Amino acid sequence: MKQINDVNVESFLTLTSPEVMRMELPIPDETADNVLAGRREVQEILTGEDKRLMVIAGPCSIHDMDGAMEYAQKMKALREEVKDKISLIMRVYFEKPRTTVGWKGLINDPLLDSSYNMEEGLRRARSLLISINALGLPAATEILDPITPQYIAGLLSWVAVGARTTESQTHREMASGLSMPVGFKNGTDGTLTAAINATQAAKTPQHFLGIDPDGKTAVVSTRGNRFCHIVLRGGATPNYDPVSVGKAQARLRERGLLDAVIIDCSHDNSGQKYTGQAFVFKSAVDQRLGGNDRIVGLMLESNLFEGNQKCKCNGDADNLQYGVSITDECISWETTEKLLHCAFDKLP
């Protein structure tokens, strides 16, 4: 028989089904309660019932479990210090979109050696999220692969859809069925239309092809997600300034959508430099103090230590500097702590 299917596919490797992995790595009842409490916090901040500022901070990407847990423990202590005015959520990113090629994150290549042991990556991601939520610390991530949520979504309080995938119908459909609030980032060019359209689509019931908990292909029917919103991450120019934020909120209100906005202090809002994040953060806090309380959240790329480093993903993981990002530049924990304390002191 002539080969006409999968001509460019080298192999298929069957993964453990989501349901089996859930049973092998179960979520304790107390941890599940923490997840649900985290989701309620985010929902109430988005609707305005909770007047606190939400801050989602953490490494650009997770590559080291020990470093991630040290960061989580520090954040849990800080969360308790600022909880009266700020809801602090840990950024726990396992998937990295690439403009061309590069390391795609812990789930794709957990051993940093180009072995692509995704079974191990999914297990590490789920295990880490269980440990973080057990601390009473809500977790957030970006969902890139639409199969991933079946393995880890039960442990997330907030999810982002990135600038490169906001226009994707697949991700809009996926978001409509997720159990937590979803933030759609504006496009890499800075335009808002795709993110606003995505928010509209994701709040609507959808029907699409996906996988069920047993890992079988299924028709997925959703109720729609009413807690979708937009994240301003800059583009050709930054868009965290009062004029840009006001225009975005006006467009959302015109469409009957949540006018809650999260400002990403990194990426194109900071000129892709970690040193610019503090300025954006302080500017956004000042806008809230000036009366725009629909700026409901801020995002920071933060690690134990500042900057970033190169990883060749050829088995060189032992040579990496502990607590330093291997993807985008991050501010240090020390700087993160100072920014949060400063915001706490300023906010009413």
C-alpha angles and dihedrals in degrees: 000000000000114000110241101149128072093001092161097038114105099190148337121227116192115227129212107269119255092246094053092047090050089054093046092048103031126186112238115231094247091051091049088053089053091053092050091047090051092051091050090052092053093045093050092047090051093051094043096245088116110049096196123114115250117220120190108195135164146100120328084238136355115242103147121051095201093050091047092053093047088053091047093052091051091048093049090056091048091046089059092049095053102029096113092066107013133048105211118203127181119239105224106177119183102164126059123195113218129210088212118340138331143107107331098200143270096305093052099043111006096166093054090228103102091255091123094213094176094168088062090042093056091047092050092048093050093044093050093049091051090053094047094048090046087065089059091252116134116228133217132189144165115254110216106156112053090217093059098075093067088063104041112008093097088070099050130096097184134017134195129209106207131235092257095052104035090095092051115110089208092060094045090053091046092050091053089065102039117114097224136054115285127209118205114206121220116253122279089254089059098248119139103205096090093049093047092048090048092053090051093048095046094053088058125081111261137193119205147138117278142128128280126221090274090058094249123138108258144167104253118207117191138193095222127253114256093187097070117126141157134270119207109217102160128244133191083354131012117272104194094095120109094254094051093044092048093050091049092051092047091053091050092051090049088058094046092247132136107284090205110125132194118203118214105215092197135055114044093350089066096036088252089290122120090215090066097059096082092056092051091046093052092045091054092048089051090052089055090049087050091060107273099119090161086081086092102169149019132206126214130185101219137161138172089272132022131257127019142263138214122257118192092195091223097119094289095124092115089063095056122111110249117250097011123119120251092199126035123007114268135197116242126259088248091058091044092054092049092050093050093047090048091051091046091053092049101043119088 
